[in-house]
Amino acid sequence: MLGVLGLSQSEQDLYEQLVGSAPLTVAELDGRLAACGCAGPAAALLARLHELGLVSMEDGEPPRWSAIPPNTSLQVLVSDRGRALAEARGYVAELVSRFSRTGADRDLPAMVEVIYGREEIIRRFGELQRGARRQFRACDAPPYPANDAAQLNTMEVDQLHAGLRFRILYDRTALDIPGRLADLEAGIAAGEEARVADIPLKMTLFDDSAAILPLRQPPDMESRLVVHNPVLLDTLAALFEMYWDQALPLHVRQGRAELSDADDEPSPRERHLLVLLVAGLTDQEIAAQLGISDRTVRSRVRAMMGKLDATTRFQAGYQAVLRGWLTTASPADAVG
């Protein structure tokens, strides 16, 4: 605990012995340290604690050592460490400024690369995917540099089995490619997490260390950007997470990829509740509209959000629109 103030564990153990007792000799402290299984010898540790202003020696034969009250001695160390950290932060800021002025420009080509040619794009993509250790995130949409966009990615399956997390946001247009759905079903069955949305940008993130995205918009199949810059990577990751939270989960049921079953269609009562949710009404206002209790409203809202795989009301409304559950007019036969 006191390591942040510059004390070793042995020094902390010795100080705690003195804090909880009357003044002790070096021999007595050695005995206590041995009894509790702590490292010694006490003499060397006392010298360090005395240097830090945590203990004092009383004259006598033999001399005895006592702890200086923690509310004063430790507070001095805390204040000293705070000043040292402030000075260190200032020095770091100076180094960052110096680096920005002198060295950063030389590293710009390495932070953002441009690669050309379909074969080179495939090679670099595979290289970065093989180097991923924690997670693989992608916004997937045509066009694809590989010759067969529907071909099963065997490397993904191997990495899934090895524990790598795959989260893929598929654009709706990606699902229209012949054979693509079968590839998605195999990936999801192996452990891939898949969702569907109208994605803003085709891109792939490899851990937090690199990203590949198109050089041009609309994307072609002959050029890509490879991003290593941490600021750009954080921005791309935040964009992915925002769309991931709002997207519609894609599941495999009985060997087939589906967004929802027919049985998931909302009842008139659920559809009416969704209209009120999207309109921004509070639980109390919804209860007044439907003539039911606040508690019943909360229960129905929880059930609806579970049905939509949503964690917020905004996500529930967004996914209801994606599923086609909401129209401009509320159903006339809604019931409370």
GUPA-651047 format. One record per residue (C-alpha): residue in one letter; x, y, z. Coordinates in nm, 3 decimals, decimal comma. Layout:
<pts>
+----+---------+---------+---------+
| aa |       x |       y |       z |
+----+---------+---------+---------+
|  A |       X |       Y |       Z |
...
+----+---------+---------+---------+
</pts>
This chain:
<pts>
+----+---------+---------+---------+
| aa |       x |       y |       z |
+----+---------+---------+---------+
|  M |   0,000 |   0,000 |   0,000 |
|  L |   0,280 |   0,243 |   0,090 |
|  G |   0,480 |   0,147 |  -0,217 |
|  V |   0,345 |   0,457 |  -0,393 |
|  L |   0,531 |   0,662 |  -0,129 |
|  G |   0,861 |   0,486 |  -0,197 |
|  L |   0,850 |   0,216 |   0,075 |
|  S |   0,931 |  -0,147 |   0,008 |
|  Q |   0,702 |  -0,415 |   0,152 |
|  S |   0,963 |  -0,499 |   0,417 |
|  E |   0,988 |  -0,134 |   0,523 |
|  Q |   0,611 |  -0,112 |   0,545 |
|  D |   0,597 |  -0,430 |   0,756 |
|  L |   0,851 |  -0,289 |   1,001 |
|  Y |   0,675 |   0,047 |   1,024 |
|  E |   0,344 |  -0,128 |   1,096 |
|  Q |   0,511 |  -0,319 |   1,381 |
|  L |   0,624 |   0,008 |   1,539 |
|  V |   0,291 |   0,184 |   1,483 |
|  G |   0,114 |  -0,087 |   1,683 |
|  S |   0,352 |  -0,112 |   1,979 |
|  A |   0,562 |   0,069 |   2,236 |
|  P |   0,926 |   0,153 |   2,144 |
|  L |   1,126 |  -0,159 |   2,051 |
|  T |   1,492 |  -0,252 |   2,022 |
|  V |   1,648 |  -0,382 |   1,703 |
|  A |   1,658 |  -0,734 |   1,849 |
|  E |   1,290 |  -0,717 |   1,944 |
|  L |   1,200 |  -0,597 |   1,596 |
|  D |   1,402 |  -0,879 |   1,438 |
|  G |   1,204 |  -1,124 |   1,649 |
|  R |   0,870 |  -0,975 |   1,547 |
|  L |   0,962 |  -0,972 |   1,181 |
|  A |   1,067 |  -1,336 |   1,199 |
|  A |   0,745 |  -1,432 |   1,381 |
|  C |   0,524 |  -1,279 |   1,111 |
|  G |   0,734 |  -1,417 |   0,826 |
|  C |   0,847 |  -1,071 |   0,716 |
|  A |   1,186 |  -0,998 |   0,562 |
|  G |   1,464 |  -0,837 |   0,769 |
|  P |   1,708 |  -0,744 |   0,910 |
|  A |   1,553 |  -0,464 |   1,111 |
|  A |   1,868 |  -0,249 |   1,133 |
|  A |   1,890 |  -0,182 |   0,760 |
|  L |   1,516 |  -0,119 |   0,735 |
|  L |   1,524 |   0,124 |   1,029 |
|  A |   1,798 |   0,326 |   0,861 |
|  R |   1,578 |   0,372 |   0,555 |
|  L |   1,267 |   0,459 |   0,762 |
|  H |   1,470 |   0,708 |   0,963 |
|  E |   1,589 |   0,869 |   0,639 |
|  L |   1,225 |   0,905 |   0,530 |
|  G |   1,130 |   1,065 |   0,863 |
|  L |   0,899 |   0,783 |   0,972 |
|  V |   1,080 |   0,660 |   1,287 |
|  S |   1,288 |   0,806 |   1,567 |
|  M |   1,549 |   0,655 |   1,803 |
|  E |   1,534 |   0,695 |   2,182 |
|  D |   1,862 |   0,700 |   2,375 |
|  G |   1,924 |   0,404 |   2,597 |
|  E |   2,117 |   0,080 |   2,624 |
|  P |   2,020 |  -0,066 |   2,390 |
|  P |   1,847 |   0,215 |   2,191 |
|  R |   1,478 |   0,179 |   2,121 |
|  W |   1,288 |   0,279 |   1,809 |
|  S |   0,939 |   0,423 |   1,781 |
|  A |   0,711 |   0,534 |   1,497 |
|  I |   0,657 |   0,903 |   1,432 |
|  P |   0,276 |   0,961 |   1,421 |
|  P |   0,146 |   0,868 |   1,072 |
|  N |  -0,077 |   1,174 |   1,050 |
|  T |   0,235 |   1,389 |   1,031 |
|  S |   0,513 |   1,169 |   0,891 |
|  L |   0,313 |   1,002 |   0,615 |
|  Q |   0,141 |   1,326 |   0,523 |
|  V |   0,483 |   1,480 |   0,460 |
|  L |   0,567 |   1,189 |   0,227 |
|  V |   0,235 |   1,228 |   0,047 |
|  S |   0,299 |   1,598 |  -0,005 |
|  D |   0,654 |   1,532 |  -0,126 |
|  R |   0,534 |   1,265 |  -0,367 |
|  G |   0,261 |   1,498 |  -0,495 |
|  R |   0,520 |   1,766 |  -0,572 |
|  A |   0,744 |   1,510 |  -0,741 |
|  L |   0,455 |   1,385 |  -0,955 |
|  A |   0,365 |   1,741 |  -1,052 |
|  E |   0,724 |   1,803 |  -1,158 |
|  A |   0,726 |   1,474 |  -1,352 |
|  R |   0,403 |   1,570 |  -1,533 |
|  G |   0,557 |   1,901 |  -1,627 |
|  Y |   0,867 |   1,727 |  -1,758 |
|  V |   0,657 |   1,481 |  -1,958 |
|  A |   0,464 |   1,771 |  -2,113 |
|  E |   0,794 |   1,934 |  -2,206 |
|  L |   0,919 |   1,613 |  -2,369 |
|  V |   0,591 |   1,571 |  -2,560 |
|  S |   0,617 |   1,927 |  -2,686 |
|  R |   0,980 |   1,874 |  -2,787 |
|  F |   0,892 |   1,548 |  -2,963 |
|  S |   0,605 |   1,715 |  -3,148 |
|  R |   0,836 |   1,991 |  -3,272 |
|  T |   1,126 |   1,772 |  -3,380 |
|  G |   1,043 |   1,406 |  -3,427 |
|  A |   0,673 |   1,361 |  -3,495 |
|  D |   0,684 |   1,467 |  -3,860 |
|  R |   0,941 |   1,198 |  -3,937 |
|  D |   0,701 |   0,931 |  -3,806 |
|  L |   0,392 |   1,040 |  -4,000 |
|  P |   0,447 |   0,797 |  -4,290 |
|  A |   0,452 |   0,507 |  -4,044 |
|  M |   0,134 |   0,625 |  -3,871 |
|  V |  -0,078 |   0,620 |  -4,190 |
|  E |   0,020 |   0,407 |  -4,488 |
|  V |  -0,132 |   0,385 |  -4,835 |
|  I |  -0,124 |   0,045 |  -5,004 |
|  Y |  -0,216 |  -0,033 |  -5,363 |
|  G |  -0,310 |  -0,349 |  -5,550 |
|  R |  -0,555 |  -0,621 |  -5,466 |
|  E |  -0,290 |  -0,880 |  -5,384 |
|  E |  -0,105 |  -0,642 |  -5,151 |
|  I |  -0,430 |  -0,552 |  -4,974 |
|  I |  -0,507 |  -0,921 |  -4,918 |
|  R |  -0,152 |  -0,984 |  -4,795 |
|  R |  -0,150 |  -0,695 |  -4,547 |
|  F |  -0,498 |  -0,780 |  -4,423 |
|  G |  -0,392 |  -1,137 |  -4,350 |
|  E |  -0,072 |  -1,018 |  -4,183 |
|  L |  -0,261 |  -0,784 |  -3,950 |
|  Q |  -0,529 |  -1,044 |  -3,875 |
|  R |  -0,266 |  -1,303 |  -3,782 |
|  G |  -0,108 |  -1,048 |  -3,547 |
|  A |  -0,432 |  -0,976 |  -3,357 |
|  R |  -0,430 |  -1,112 |  -3,004 |
|  R |  -0,752 |  -0,988 |  -2,836 |
|  Q |  -1,022 |  -0,876 |  -3,075 |
|  F |  -1,112 |  -0,820 |  -3,438 |
|  R |  -1,377 |  -0,558 |  -3,522 |
|  A |  -1,506 |  -0,478 |  -3,867 |
|  C |  -1,769 |  -0,280 |  -4,055 |
|  D |  -1,823 |  -0,515 |  -4,348 |
|  A |  -1,957 |  -0,402 |  -4,685 |
|  P |  -1,880 |  -0,451 |  -5,056 |
|  P |  -1,658 |  -0,429 |  -5,251 |
|  Y |  -1,420 |  -0,706 |  -5,139 |
|  P |  -1,058 |  -0,741 |  -5,255 |
|  A |  -1,072 |  -1,122 |  -5,244 |
|  N |  -1,188 |  -1,302 |  -5,557 |
|  D |  -1,469 |  -1,481 |  -5,373 |
|  A |  -1,640 |  -1,265 |  -5,111 |
|  A |  -1,850 |  -1,561 |  -4,998 |
|  Q |  -1,551 |  -1,786 |  -4,927 |
|  L |  -1,526 |  -1,903 |  -4,565 |
|  N |  -1,249 |  -1,728 |  -4,370 |
|  T |  -1,074 |  -2,029 |  -4,220 |
|  M |  -0,829 |  -1,807 |  -4,030 |
|  E |  -1,124 |  -1,649 |  -3,847 |
|  V |  -1,253 |  -1,989 |  -3,739 |
|  D |  -0,909 |  -2,090 |  -3,610 |
|  Q |  -0,871 |  -1,762 |  -3,418 |
|  L |  -1,219 |  -1,793 |  -3,271 |
|  H |  -1,128 |  -2,137 |  -3,139 |
|  A |  -0,808 |  -1,983 |  -2,995 |
|  G |  -1,012 |  -1,725 |  -2,798 |
|  L |  -0,996 |  -1,417 |  -3,022 |
|  R |  -1,316 |  -1,213 |  -3,010 |
|  F |  -1,472 |  -1,129 |  -3,347 |
|  R |  -1,741 |  -0,860 |  -3,375 |
|  I |  -1,862 |  -0,783 |  -3,726 |
|  L |  -2,111 |  -0,515 |  -3,832 |
|  Y |  -2,257 |  -0,620 |  -4,166 |
|  D |  -2,409 |  -0,365 |  -4,397 |
|  R |  -2,743 |  -0,473 |  -4,537 |
|  T |  -2,596 |  -0,474 |  -4,889 |
|  A |  -2,339 |  -0,737 |  -4,782 |
|  L |  -2,620 |  -0,986 |  -4,717 |
|  D |  -2,736 |  -0,965 |  -5,081 |
|  I |  -2,418 |  -1,125 |  -5,222 |
|  P |  -2,487 |  -1,484 |  -5,337 |
|  G |  -2,339 |  -1,733 |  -5,091 |
|  R |  -2,250 |  -1,465 |  -4,837 |
|  L |  -2,513 |  -1,572 |  -4,587 |
|  A |  -2,371 |  -1,925 |  -4,570 |
|  D |  -2,031 |  -1,778 |  -4,479 |
|  L |  -2,192 |  -1,570 |  -4,205 |
|  E |  -2,375 |  -1,870 |  -4,065 |
|  A |  -2,049 |  -2,066 |  -4,036 |
|  G |  -1,874 |  -1,776 |  -3,862 |
|  I |  -2,159 |  -1,716 |  -3,617 |
|  A |  -2,182 |  -2,087 |  -3,541 |
|  A |  -1,808 |  -2,082 |  -3,459 |
|  G |  -1,852 |  -1,791 |  -3,215 |
|  E |  -1,849 |  -1,472 |  -3,421 |
|  E |  -2,073 |  -1,192 |  -3,289 |
|  A |  -2,259 |  -1,042 |  -3,584 |
|  R |  -2,496 |  -0,748 |  -3,617 |
|  V |  -2,662 |  -0,570 |  -3,908 |
|  A |  -2,682 |  -0,196 |  -3,967 |
|  D |  -2,643 |   0,072 |  -4,230 |
|  I |  -2,273 |   0,116 |  -4,164 |
|  P |  -2,109 |   0,458 |  -4,207 |
|  L |  -1,767 |   0,338 |  -4,325 |
|  K |  -1,608 |   0,015 |  -4,441 |
|  M |  -1,321 |  -0,059 |  -4,201 |
|  T |  -1,144 |  -0,328 |  -3,997 |
|  L |  -0,981 |  -0,280 |  -3,656 |
|  F |  -0,710 |  -0,519 |  -3,534 |
|  D |  -0,691 |  -0,496 |  -3,154 |
|  D |  -0,615 |  -0,130 |  -3,082 |
|  S |  -0,298 |  -0,125 |  -3,292 |
|  A |  -0,404 |  -0,094 |  -3,656 |
|  A |  -0,698 |  -0,038 |  -3,889 |
|  I |  -0,762 |  -0,081 |  -4,260 |
|  L |  -1,011 |   0,140 |  -4,439 |
|  P |  -1,073 |   0,261 |  -4,796 |
|  L |  -0,856 |   0,534 |  -4,944 |
|  R |  -1,145 |   0,662 |  -5,153 |
|  Q |  -1,520 |   0,696 |  -5,117 |
|  P |  -1,700 |   0,507 |  -5,259 |
|  P |  -1,444 |   0,232 |  -5,194 |
|  D |  -1,255 |   0,072 |  -5,480 |
|  M |  -1,073 |  -0,264 |  -5,470 |
|  E |  -0,724 |  -0,136 |  -5,547 |
|  S |  -0,631 |   0,098 |  -5,260 |
|  R |  -0,649 |   0,106 |  -4,881 |
|  L |  -0,528 |   0,311 |  -4,585 |
|  V |  -0,349 |   0,134 |  -4,301 |
|  V |  -0,380 |   0,344 |  -3,984 |
|  H |  -0,149 |   0,314 |  -3,682 |
|  N |  -0,201 |   0,659 |  -3,530 |
|  P |  -0,347 |   0,613 |  -3,177 |
|  V |  -0,575 |   0,918 |  -3,201 |
|  L |  -0,727 |   0,803 |  -3,529 |
|  L |  -0,761 |   0,447 |  -3,396 |
|  D |  -0,947 |   0,568 |  -3,086 |
|  T |  -1,184 |   0,767 |  -3,308 |
|  L |  -1,251 |   0,472 |  -3,539 |
|  A |  -1,306 |   0,242 |  -3,239 |
|  A |  -1,555 |   0,487 |  -3,084 |
|  L |  -1,742 |   0,505 |  -3,416 |
|  F |  -1,759 |   0,126 |  -3,435 |
|  E |  -1,886 |   0,092 |  -3,076 |
|  M |  -2,156 |   0,354 |  -3,130 |
|  Y |  -2,296 |   0,171 |  -3,434 |
|  W |  -2,250 |  -0,169 |  -3,266 |
|  D |  -2,467 |  -0,063 |  -2,973 |
|  Q |  -2,746 |   0,039 |  -3,211 |
|  A |  -2,725 |  -0,249 |  -3,459 |
|  L |  -2,954 |  -0,547 |  -3,492 |
|  P |  -2,809 |  -0,882 |  -3,374 |
|  L |  -2,779 |  -1,158 |  -3,631 |
|  H |  -2,837 |  -1,508 |  -3,492 |
|  V |  -2,817 |  -1,859 |  -3,631 |
|  R |  -3,130 |  -2,064 |  -3,563 |
|  Q |  -3,155 |  -2,420 |  -3,689 |
|  G |  -2,849 |  -2,361 |  -3,909 |
|  R |  -2,982 |  -2,042 |  -4,069 |
|  A |  -2,887 |  -1,680 |  -4,006 |
|  E |  -3,188 |  -1,468 |  -3,913 |
|  L |  -3,254 |  -1,122 |  -3,777 |
|  S |  -3,579 |  -1,225 |  -3,610 |
|  D |  -3,841 |  -1,499 |  -3,617 |
|  A |  -4,195 |  -1,443 |  -3,730 |
|  D |  -4,299 |  -1,523 |  -3,375 |
|  D |  -4,104 |  -1,215 |  -3,263 |
|  E |  -4,347 |  -0,977 |  -3,432 |
|  P |  -4,493 |  -0,739 |  -3,171 |
|  S |  -4,848 |  -0,764 |  -3,055 |
|  P |  -5,073 |  -0,456 |  -3,097 |
|  R |  -5,014 |  -0,377 |  -2,728 |
|  E |  -4,635 |  -0,400 |  -2,770 |
|  R |  -4,644 |  -0,188 |  -3,085 |
|  H |  -4,841 |   0,081 |  -2,902 |
|  L |  -4,586 |   0,073 |  -2,618 |
|  L |  -4,302 |   0,116 |  -2,870 |
|  V |  -4,471 |   0,420 |  -3,023 |
|  L |  -4,494 |   0,582 |  -2,680 |
|  L |  -4,131 |   0,493 |  -2,598 |
|  V |  -4,001 |   0,642 |  -2,922 |
|  A |  -4,212 |   0,951 |  -2,859 |
|  G |  -4,004 |   1,005 |  -2,544 |
|  L |  -4,279 |   0,961 |  -2,283 |
|  T |  -4,179 |   0,879 |  -1,925 |
|  D |  -4,303 |   0,568 |  -1,744 |
|  Q |  -4,559 |   0,780 |  -1,559 |
|  E |  -4,687 |   0,936 |  -1,883 |
|  I |  -4,707 |   0,596 |  -2,054 |
|  A |  -4,897 |   0,457 |  -1,754 |
|  A |  -5,148 |   0,743 |  -1,779 |
|  Q |  -5,189 |   0,685 |  -2,154 |
|  L |  -5,245 |   0,311 |  -2,118 |
|  G |  -5,439 |   0,321 |  -1,792 |
|  I |  -5,198 |   0,088 |  -1,612 |
|  S |  -4,957 |   0,121 |  -1,318 |
|  D |  -4,600 |   0,251 |  -1,337 |
|  R |  -4,480 |  -0,090 |  -1,222 |
|  T |  -4,658 |  -0,264 |  -1,509 |
|  V |  -4,506 |  -0,016 |  -1,755 |
|  R |  -4,157 |  -0,086 |  -1,625 |
|  S |  -4,213 |  -0,461 |  -1,652 |
|  R |  -4,338 |  -0,434 |  -2,010 |
|  V |  -4,052 |  -0,204 |  -2,110 |
|  R |  -3,796 |  -0,450 |  -1,966 |
|  A |  -3,957 |  -0,735 |  -2,159 |
|  M |  -3,961 |  -0,532 |  -2,480 |
|  M |  -3,595 |  -0,435 |  -2,447 |
|  G |  -3,503 |  -0,797 |  -2,387 |
|  K |  -3,695 |  -0,900 |  -2,697 |
|  L |  -3,505 |  -0,640 |  -2,900 |
|  D |  -3,162 |  -0,719 |  -2,748 |
|  A |  -3,147 |  -0,354 |  -2,639 |
|  T |  -2,991 |  -0,203 |  -2,329 |
|  T |  -3,133 |   0,149 |  -2,368 |
|  R |  -3,464 |   0,292 |  -2,486 |
|  F |  -3,287 |   0,456 |  -2,777 |
|  Q |  -3,150 |   0,119 |  -2,891 |
|  A |  -3,496 |  -0,035 |  -2,855 |
|  G |  -3,648 |   0,231 |  -3,078 |
|  Y |  -3,368 |   0,204 |  -3,333 |
|  Q |  -3,391 |  -0,174 |  -3,355 |
|  A |  -3,770 |  -0,162 |  -3,376 |
|  V |  -3,736 |   0,062 |  -3,681 |
|  L |  -3,476 |  -0,174 |  -3,834 |
|  R |  -3,714 |  -0,467 |  -3,790 |
|  G |  -3,999 |  -0,274 |  -3,948 |
|  W |  -4,204 |  -0,284 |  -3,628 |
|  L |  -4,283 |   0,086 |  -3,628 |
|  T |  -4,482 |   0,284 |  -3,884 |
|  T |  -4,577 |   0,650 |  -3,901 |
|  A |  -4,922 |   0,574 |  -3,761 |
|  S |  -4,985 |   0,390 |  -3,435 |
|  P |  -5,211 |   0,085 |  -3,460 |
|  A |  -5,577 |   0,156 |  -3,409 |
|  D |  -5,638 |  -0,164 |  -3,217 |
|  A |  -5,370 |  -0,108 |  -2,949 |
|  V |  -5,482 |  -0,213 |  -2,606 |
|  G |  -5,364 |  -0,136 |  -2,250 |
+----+---------+---------+---------+
</pts>
